Amino acid sequence: MSKYISAKEFRQRFPDMAEELKRSGEIIVLKRSKPLFKVVPFEESPSDLLDRAAACEDRAEPQLEEISNIVHKIREVS
């Protein structure tokens, strides 16, 4: 469950935020009652760019290799 805190409170309590993050799972920092940023545990985030790309891959879209093959075939014909 997300915990919402003000930016001022976040700055003041920053040293204690690690424990709060373990309890709540994520912290959403607000400025003037609007979300400013979200803090999530590092372990839950994909560790590298390729992992992130694989996690959000759209199966309906053609793969890069498939696109490359199509482009090569078009160049051969032209």
C-alpha positions in Angstrom: 0.0 0.0 0.0 1.3 3.4 -1.0 2.2 6.0 1.6 1.7 9.7 0.8 3.9 12.3 2.4 4.7 16.0 1.7 8.1 16.9 0.2 8.9 18.8 3.4 8.3 15.8 5.5 10.3 13.6 3.1 13.3 16.0 3.4 13.0 16.1 7.2 12.6 12.3 7.6 14.9 11.1 4.8 17.2 9.1 7.1 14.2 7.1 8.3 12.6 6.6 4.9 14.3 3.2 4.2 12.3 1.6 7.1 9.2 3.3 6.0 9.7 2.1 2.4 10.0 -1.5 3.7 6.7 -1.2 5.5 4.7 0.6 2.9 6.2 -0.8 -0.4 6.3 2.7 -2.0 6.3 6.3 -1.0 4.6 9.0 -3.1 6.0 12.5 -2.4 3.6 15.4 -2.8 4.2 19.0 -3.4 1.2 21.3 -3.0 -1.0 18.2 -2.9 0.1 16.9 -6.3 2.4 13.9 -6.8 6.0 15.0 -7.3 7.7 11.6 -7.5 7.5 8.0 -6.3 10.1 6.1 -4.3 10.2 2.3 -4.7 12.5 -0.3 -3.4 15.4 -1.0 -5.7 14.9 -4.8 -5.7 11.4 -4.3 -7.3 12.8 -2.4 -10.3 14.4 -4.2 -13.3 18.1 -4.1 -12.9 19.1 -3.1 -16.4 17.6 -1.6 -19.5 17.1 -4.8 -21.4 15.2 -6.3 -18.5 12.9 -3.2 -18.5 12.4 -3.5 -22.2 11.5 -7.2 -21.9 9.1 -6.4 -19.1 7.1 -3.9 -21.1 7.4 -5.7 -24.5 4.3 -5.6 -26.6 3.6 -8.9 -28.2 1.4 -7.3 -30.9 4.4 -5.3 -32.2 7.0 -6.9 -34.5 10.4 -7.7 -33.0 13.4 -5.7 -34.1 14.9 -8.7 -35.8 11.7 -9.2 -37.8 11.7 -5.6 -38.8 15.3 -5.9 -39.9 14.5 -8.9 -42.1 11.6 -7.1 -43.7 13.8 -4.1 -44.5 16.5 -6.3 -46.1 13.9 -8.1 -48.2 12.6 -4.7 -49.4 16.1 -3.5 -50.3 16.7 -6.7 -52.3 13.6 -6.2 -54.3 14.3 -2.6 -55.0 
